[in-house]
Amino acid sequence: MRLDHQSMENLWMPFTSNRDFKADPRIVARGDGVYLYTPEGRPIIDASSGLFCCAAGHSRPEIADAVHRQLATLAYTAPFQLGHELSFELAHRIAELTPEGMNRVFFVNSGSEAVDTAIKVALAYHYARGEGQRQRLVSRERAYHGVNLGGTSLSGMVKNRQAFGLGLAGIAHIRHTWLPENRYQRNQPADGAELADDLEKIVHNYGADSIAACFVEPIAGSTGCLVPPVGYLERLREICDQHGILLVFDEVICGFGRTGEPFASQTFGVTPDIMTLAKALTNAAQPMGAIVVGQHVYDSIVNAAPDRVIELFHGYTYSGHPAACAAGLATLDIYRDEKLFERGRSLSDYFQESIFALKEFDIVTDIRGYGMITGIDLAPSGGPGNVGITVQKKLFHAGLHVKATGDALIVAPPLISTEANIDEISEKLRKVLQS
């Protein structure tokens, strides 16, 4: 099918300025390694790993072959009261990577579903323990937790919320962690740990026995890579333990090697009660997400139910889909065999230095980063987000794809990248930012 304006009109594109895009479409036809290619064959280096999904690069034949074999063998089986071997194997493989004690895996189909599942599990946990009054949830300003109703309510980005009503009741937001004095600081900033005490204020305002969980991205990704200050996550863990609040880490973006370890919780040395996963779980070859919970969370819910009764009345038609499980197992094999977490860790200093060198340009107002993810703030002009989308379009036409949120560019290249790839990314950014 040849694309023209008329043939494009039927699709309502997500998180896209549809009128603007269809007037100036940016189409890709295939992917290979760190590159995307237009229908004309022009290469676009993918500096955001798709949407932080393709850590092992695009179109890996190992994953495609695994999915093909699975579809030819068992394309689907109902996940309710039936099972298939790959779902158990993938859960085991994930539990081998997660922090000690985080060993029960529940499969979903996206990061958004993972967040809403985590909400329900947190509420069910307290209900099972006789504290069903704990229904309040805490999140942060500038947070992004997906687009389902629960995640939208948790999110702290106004454009993701303002058109969709009041959302879930009983959600409080604490401050984000970006401070002006931390501009242009690599890795964890020194100032800001005290911002975690906002959670203590919520406890004093509403009562600890009303709060079920606190949701946090270890590194806030979609809002422009906000790295936690030294001691901040540790203080949140301390407050949650003191008041019986579950700590939930949204690892959808920073999981699977983005911070140098399998998960950011291990990088920062803080273990949550619940983790949400997605994106790089299958290298984006199949839609899949998951939550991982601590043994104590699982046991509290399961052991409270009578024998032969469903313990958690929750799940999706495609939970643990066979083809997605095959993709996940093949992806984890690649991470292990090619030592991609280690490769990303060894490349991170070179990557960060290359991106932070861009602070010389007047249009750049801040740069933040950790591991293989950075955020570049651009000076706004002509309304919020105008500069961001303009620069993103210029970068595409210059042969580079990055994620733009408002007036922030988020750069997170695949873990298979080389120093030469980083040089290409930084050179294309430099050329456009100085134009």
Secondary structure, DSSP 8 states (H G I E B T S, - for coil): ----HHHHTT---TTS-HHHHHHS-----EEEBTEEE-TT--EEEETTHHHHT-TT-B--HHHHHHHHHHHHH-----SSS---HHHHHHHHHHHHHS-TTEEEEEEESSHHHHHHHHHHHHHHHHHHTT-TT--EEEEETT----SSHHHHHH---GGGTTTS-S-SSSEEEE--S--GGGTT-BSS-SS-GGGGGHHHHHHHHH-GGGEEEEEE-SSBTTTT-B---TTHHHHHHHHHHHHT-EEEEE-TTTTTTTTSSSSHHHHHT---SEEEE-GGGTTTSS--EEEEEEHHHHHHHHHTS-TTS-S-----TTTT-HHHHHHHHHHHHHHHHTTHHHHHHHHHHHHHHHHHGGGGSTTEEEEEEETTEEEEEE---SSTTHHHHHHHHHHHHTTEE-EEETTEEEE---TT--HHHHHHHHHHHHHHHT-
